Amino acid sequence: MQTAWLEDLVALSVTRSFSRAAERRHLTQPAFGRRIRSLEQWAGTPLVLRSRAPVALTPAGDRLVQYAIEAVQAMAQARDDLKGLHSDSREVVTLVAGRTLARTITADWLARVKRKTTAADLRVRTGSMAETLKWLEQGEADFMIAYHHPVIALRLSSAQFLQRTLAHDKLVPMVRSGVVAPPGEAAAKPIPYLAYSEKLALGRLVRDHLVNHAQAPRLTQVIESDSADALLEYALKGLGVAWLPWSLAVNESKAGRVVPFGGKSLQIGFEVRVARPKRRLGPVAEAMWSAVDAA
């Protein structure tokens, strides 16, 4: 039996979907299904009721999930303890976040708690939301910082992880002044649109907002990118309108280099959340966590 199979079962218990659990575990659905069947063979009993939608676990599956959660947490704790045997007195605190969050909200948080991190080796690792979620679930990170909105909510097991709101932000349609006419004046002409790649959480959030907005402007996509920083640069060059995190665009807006497009109804508010394992972290990491509630 492989420990990864237990992590697969935990993912299935959270998502209640073979396809979503497979995506979360970075596996194809057939490969994920084979691993669950292998776990059932090891257990000697069915663990999943496949005929139901959403998928449900059998009583044996529910019982094994509890053991699996404890085992995964214990292995992560053991890994931390073993690391401590071969390191100096400085605590290593690892944060994972998206590239834009790493330079905005994450940077602001680290600046607030810098007195608590003087005895720690801070490591910031960036990746997509799926990648950072995987690193947190596999015990490779103390904290994950991510966007939160009902459309892009994190599906983390409450038995394994804690979440707190770190900050509030918003996506604001921004454009270089004078390049695009206001929505009311541009009804007959599509507006050049700088879009996020489909794989990005912010892209899903913007698309959902526009589809469900009764007064959404007519847009024609001219550029797609997987980087909010790149979209900001394209907006500064006058190439179109982009929905940008206010934390990223605020300084350019104050300088008058880009301006909001349309009214507040086109803006999208969201939270930035920090998540961590429930197991006890090092003293510096625990102090950083305490600072979230104190902020």
Secondary structure as UniProt FT lines:
FT   HELIX           3..15
FT   HELIX           18..24
FT   TURN            25..26
FT   HELIX           29..43
FT   STRAND          48..49
FT   TURN            50..51
FT   STRAND          56..57
FT   HELIX           59..85
FT   STRAND          91..97
FT   HELIX           99..103
FT   HELIX           105..112
FT   HELIX           114..117
FT   TURN            118..119
FT   STRAND          120..126
FT   HELIX           129..137
FT   TURN            138..139
FT   STRAND          143..148
FT   HELIX           150..152
FT   TURN            158..160
FT   STRAND          161..175
FT   TURN            177..179
FT   HELIX           183..185
FT   TURN            187..188
FT   STRAND          191..196
FT   TURN            198..199
FT   HELIX           201..211
FT   TURN            214..215
FT   STRAND          219..225
FT   HELIX           228..236
FT   TURN            237..238
FT   STRAND          241..245
FT   HELIX           246..254
FT   TURN            255..256
FT   STRAND          259..260
FT   HELIX           264..266
FT   STRAND          268..277
FT   HELIX           283..294
//
